[in-house]
Amino acid sequence: MPGNRRAAAALLLVVLAAGCGADPEGTDPGRDSGADTSVSPSASQEQATSPASMTPQEFVTVLADHLCQVQGKVYEDPTAMGEAFASLPEVEGLSEAETQVLADEVRTDADLSRALNEALLTSCADA
Amino acid sequence: MLQPGPASLPRLSRKIVAGVAGALLLTGLAMAPASSTPPDRDLGDDPRNNATGEPVLLTRLLPPMVRGQIGWVGLMWSTETDICEVRVTSSATAGTVGYPTNTGDHSSFYVNDALAEGNLDFTALKLATPATGGMQLGVEVRYTRLADSLVLRKFDDLVTKSVRDADCAGATASKSYTLTVPLIDAIGPAVSLDTDQVSVAAGKPTWVDLELDGRKPGLTNVRVALTPPRELAVVYPGDGTSSGLTKGTDLGVLSSDRAGVRLESSVPGTYRVPVRITWGNGGQLTETLTVRVTK
């Protein structure tokens, strides 16, 4: 199991690499409700900015549905389950990196985290 | 059903979760600040919760399982305050509960045994459901509330960060829940032959695998024997009279295994061969295998 977990961790960290290394203090739109969308971000900023096609609040719903589906299955081995919980939802129109940015925002922002927890209670109960 | 019931406990043992190294997207991501100096506050933490916050089980419904099935399920958790040295144990009214091998007598969170306020992680439990009746799980989580809000932050990389021993300072507590495992009965026969056709070349003895799917409990000592036509010779392992399974003697519910047989024929053609599957104390089922003998 430890080896399997490490493998899952390594896999996830590779997947998540695009979203790492950003300063959460400076890239959390959840704490900046007045985000100025009229200003084009620089290339470096673009990677750490949530995609315009989906707000973090909308992503909370998508992520909750995804996690409910993951939780709603029985797995033959814990490694497969770990990988499933570690996976990101596939969102049409969003790249993996953009999805990761949104996931990071949800994780590091207290309001978004709270919204996700509430959505999980609701979505998974209705699943 | 979810029935929380908190209770105080003595401080936890320090022996926790060796080798925790998983990753969950919401907790384990390395989010190192650009500056080497960490921020002097945790925006996700409300220090007013430090003495009262509890872990929250977000899983209200477990996935349905077939009676007799063995499988892993995940319980999702969040927490109202930073917690550390988390141990989750469970007991079942019927069937059994198992834990990851690296924790042995308990489970913890997947990424770490600590969790920052508002973040998510999950607990893995291995359930073996009973062959009859219902199954309820009692789930107890023991934890330490971190007294210092700055020890653990929402953006910490819990894949590598440890919050144990002296770092895990605070009051210990526990909370209990009860969950029902939705159990369903499988329909149809107890076992099925998933391999319906094989091909062998004429004059060349060939070992083939016959795959079996288990559907109901009680599939112990599963054996397979063919009734071939005179043009087809069947040999079993060890020159026995039947074949057993590859992984073991028993076939679990919703699991698969294989039985090997060696087929030989010098007469090309297509043969429909009865396959007799036997198990336990008198269980049996006959399926049909199509054997194509090619030139």
Interface residues (C-beta under 8 A of the other chain):
Chain A: M1 P2 R5 R6 A8 A9 L12 L13 L16 G19 C20 G21 A22 D23 P24 E25 G26 D28 R31 L67 V70 Q71 G72 K73 V74 Y75 E76 D77 P78 M81 G82 F85 A86 S87 L88 A103 D104 V106 R107 T108 D109 A110 S113 R114 L116 N117 L120 L121 C124 A125 A127
Chain B: A18 G19 V20 A21 G22 A23 L24 L25 L26 T27 G28 L29 A30 M31 A32 P33 A34 S35 P39 L43 G44 D45 D46 V56 L58 T59 R60 L61 P63 M65 Q69 G71 W72 V73 G74 M76 S78 P100 T101 N102 Y110 V111 E117 G118 N119 L120 F122 A124 K126 L127 K154 F155 V159 S255
